[in-house]
Amino acid sequence: MTFPESLHDTPPAMMSDHLIRHTTLRQLQIFEASVRFGSFTRAAEALFLTQPTVSMQIKKLADTVGLPLFEQVGRKLRPTEAGTELHKSCREIFATLSNLEMKMADLKGIRMGRLTLGVITTANCFAPEVLGEFCQRYQGIEVALNVFNRDQIIDRIKNNEDDLYIMGQAPVEQTDDIEAFPFAPNPLVLLAPRDHPLVGQTNIPLSRIAEEPLILREPGSGIRDAMLRLFNQQDLSLKVRMELGSNEAIKHAIVAGLGLSVLSLHALALEGPDGPVALLDVEGFPIMRKWYIVHPKGKQLSLVAQAFLEFVQGIEPQIRLQLQEQWPDMKESLDQQAVA
């Protein structure tokens, strides 16, 4: 019997037999999540597992590899050199499986398949409506809607974790690495409780709003940035009472009289013009923005993802008309944006 002179001459089946027999894809998934989050606890939460289960599977994987995979540096969990190499291989394996799944879905046609959509928190009231219409057209499609803050969405884009993303503004810091397509109007409006003394007044100076306590979105939010930019243009300082990270929390805070705030007009779709919060007629508002559909540059879209991209790029007139019918005062601003 002769043996290969080097590992390069070793048949792949012989080289990988040990890992194939003693390692599971679930273990690799748990390991990859632990590296990504830097925490067994956070990995467990993301994968809907218990922390002891994650620790046990990581230990089994380390025993199989024969080397420690993590080291504790202060309060941070970091991969060892062996862990770093294994993590690179995990990403390659999962990318290959993802491509295989995408090809299988394409072979089945868009009557079947799965769409994973990453959505910024400010779009969580808007994206389900768009997905609903898409699923009515393609009823065999399974969809997953993952809602995260802006920083988390940017990380997911970098890691290519979802098929497509909906954002309120394209990440400027990644201009060379992403494709971003504006597809629907996203007016930002200034809101007050229904019984506020400014309700019903017209052309309210922005300086008057600066006298009121304000509720801001969390740092990094596109709405927050647009609001601060408008006030900074007039050298106005803000009286910030609190910062909140969700549309619903902000609406409840407004109704409770804690302050005024800026939200997407889409966040009021269910309440409508007669809801507990009222739009203020303030100079500089509405701030006319758009929703964007985003994906990493060069990403090979599945047939389902491509169908969704084409679908949303054709729905702007419909969404603009719906906003105009529900909020007639917005008609002029929406028409101007459409022309622009």
SULURFEN-V425189 format. One record per residue. N is the residue number from 1. SS is DSSP state (H for helix, E for strand, L for the rest). OMEGA is omega in whole degrees, 0 to 359 (* if undefined). D_FIRST is the distance of its C-alpha to the first C-alpha in whole Angstrom. Layout:
BEGIN
N_SS_OMEGA_D_FIRST, N_SS_OMEGA_D_FIRST
END
This chain:
BEGIN
1_L_177_0, 2_L_181_4, 3_L_178_7, 4_L_180_10, 5_L_179_13, 6_L_179_15, 7_H_180_17, 8_H_179_18, 9_H_183_15, 10_L_177_14, 11_L_181_15, 12_H_182_18, 13_H_180_18, 14_H_182_15, 15_H_189_18, 16_H_187_21, 17_H_183_20, 18_H_181_21, 19_H_180_25, 20_H_184_25, 21_H_190_25, 22_H_181_27, 23_L_177_29, 24_L_176_32, 25_H_179_34, 26_H_177_37, 27_H_179_36, 28_H_177_35, 29_H_178_39, 30_H_179_40, 31_H_181_38, 32_H_179_40, 33_H_180_43, 34_H_176_43, 35_H_184_42, 36_H_182_45, 37_H_181_48, 38_L_185_47, 39_L_174_48, 40_H_183_46, 41_H_180_50, 42_H_176_50, 43_H_179_47, 44_H_179_48, 45_H_182_51, 46_H_184_50, 47_H_180_47, 48_L_177_50, 49_L_173_48, 50_L_180_49, 51_H_177_48, 52_H_178_46, 53_H_178_44, 54_H_181_43, 55_H_182_42, 56_H_181_40, 57_H_176_38, 58_H_178_38, 59_H_178_37, 60_H_179_34, 61_H_178_33, 62_H_178_33, 63_H_179_31, 64_H_180_28, 65_H_180_28, 66_L_180_28, 67_L_174_31, 68_L_183_35, 69_L_181_36, 70_E_171_40, 71_E_180_42, 72_E_178_46, 73_E_188_48, 74_L_178_52, 75_L_184_52, 76_E_177_50, 77_E_182_46, 78_E_178_44, 79_E_172_40, 80_L_178_38, 81_H_177_36, 82_H_179_33, 83_H_179_35, 84_H_179_36, 85_H_179_33, 86_H_180_32, 87_H_177_36, 88_H_180_35, 89_H_178_32, 90_H_182_34, 91_H_179_37, 92_H_179_34, 93_H_183_33, 94_H_177_37, 95_H_179_38, 96_H_179_35, 97_H_179_36, 98_H_178_40, 99_H_178_39, 100_H_179_38, 101_H_180_41, 102_H_180_43, 103_H_178_42, 104_H_178_42, 105_H_179_45, 106_H_179_46, 107_H_179_45, 108_H_183_47, 109_L_185_50, 110_L_170_52, 111_L_178_54, 112_L_178_51, 113_E_184_49, 114_E_177_50, 115_E_176_52, 116_E_186_51, 117_E_173_54, 118_E_188_55, 119_E_174_59, 120_E_185_61, 121_H_182_63, 122_H_181_66, 123_H_185_65, 124_L_176_64, 125_L_185_68, 126_L_185_67, 127_H_180_63, 128_H_179_64, 129_H_179_66, 130_H_178_64, 131_H_180_61, 132_H_179_64, 133_H_179_65, 134_H_182_61, 135_H_174_60, 136_H_179_63, 137_H_181_62, 138_L_192_59, 139_L_179_59, 140_L_184_55, 141_E_171_54, 142_E_181_53, 143_E_173_54, 144_E_182_54, 145_E_181_56, 146_E_185_55, 147_E_182_58, 148_E_173_58, 149_L_188_60, 150_H_182_60, 151_H_179_58, 152_H_178_55, 153_H_180_55, 154_H_177_55, 155_H_180_52, 156_H_175_50, 157_H_179_51, 158_H_183_49, 159_L_178_46, 160_L_186_46, 161_L_181_47, 162_L_179_49, 163_L_183_50, 164_E_182_53, 165_E_172_56, 166_E_182_60, 167_E_178_62, 168_L_172_65, 169_L_180_64, 170_L_179_61, 171_L_185_60, 172_H_183_61, 173_H_181_59, 174_H_186_56, 175_L_183_58, 176_L_187_55, 177_L_185_52, 178_E_167_54, 179_E_182_56, 180_E_184_59, 181_E_174_61, 182_E_185_65, 183_E_181_66, 184_E_178_69, 185_E_180_72, 186_E_182_71, 187_E_174_75, 188_E_186_75, 189_E_179_79, 190_E_190_81, 191_E_178_81, 192_E_174_84, 193_E_186_85, 194_L_183_88, 195_L_181_91, 196_L_182_90, 197_L_180_93, 198_L_180_91, 199_L_181_90, 200_L_177_93, 201_L_182_93, 202_L_176_93, 203_L_180_91, 204_E_179_91, 205_L_179_90, 206_H_179_87, 207_H_178_88, 208_H_179_90, 209_H_180_86, 210_L_178_85, 211_L_184_88, 212_L_171_86, 213_E_185_83, 214_E_177_80, 215_E_183_77, 216_E_168_74, 217_E_181_70, 218_L_176_68, 219_L_182_67, 220_L_180_64, 221_L_178_66, 222_H_177_67, 223_H_178_70, 224_H_181_71, 225_H_180_70, 226_H_180_73, 227_H_180_76, 228_H_180_75, 229_H_180_75, 230_H_180_79, 231_H_180_80, 232_H_179_79, 233_H_178_81, 234_L_179_84, 235_L_180_84, 236_L_174_84, 237_L_184_82, 238_L_172_81, 239_E_185_82, 240_E_178_79, 241_E_181_79, 242_E_174_76, 243_E_181_72, 244_E_188_71, 245_L_179_67, 246_L_179_68, 247_H_184_71, 248_H_179_72, 249_H_180_72, 250_H_180_74, 251_H_178_76, 252_H_180_77, 253_H_178_78, 254_H_181_81, 255_H_180_82, 256_L_178_83, 257_L_182_85, 258_L_178_82, 259_L_175_82, 260_E_179_82, 261_E_178_78, 262_E_177_77, 263_E_170_74, 264_E_177_73, 265_H_179_75, 266_H_180_73, 267_H_182_73, 268_H_186_76, 269_L_183_75, 270_L_181_76, 271_L_182_79, 272_L_184_81, 273_L_183_84, 274_L_181_86, 275_L_185_83, 276_L_175_84, 277_E_184_83, 278_E_175_85, 279_E_175_84, 280_L_177_86, 281_L_187_87, 282_E_179_86, 283_L_181_86, 284_L_179_83, 285_L_359_82, 286_L_171_80, 287_E_187_77, 288_E_177_75, 289_E_179_72, 290_E_169_69, 291_E_180_66, 292_E_168_63, 293_E_191_59, 294_E_169_57, 295_E_179_53, 296_E_180_50, 297_L_179_51, 298_L_181_48, 299_L_175_47, 300_L_183_46, 301_L_173_48, 302_L_179_48, 303_H_180_50, 304_H_180_52, 305_H_179_52, 306_H_178_53, 307_H_179_56, 308_H_178_57, 309_H_179_58, 310_H_180_60, 311_H_184_62, 312_H_180_63, 313_L_180_64, 314_L_187_66, 315_L_182_68, 316_H_180_70, 317_H_181_73, 318_H_181_73, 319_H_179_72, 320_H_180_75, 321_H_179_78, 322_H_179_77, 323_H_181_77, 324_H_179_81, 325_H_182_82, 326_H_183_81, 327_L_184_82, 328_H_181_85, 329_H_181_86, 330_H_189_82, 331_H_183_83, 332_H_181_84, 333_H_180_81, 334_H_178_79, 335_H_179_80, 336_H_179_81, 337_H_180_77, 338_H_179_76, 339_H_181_78, 340_L_*_76
END
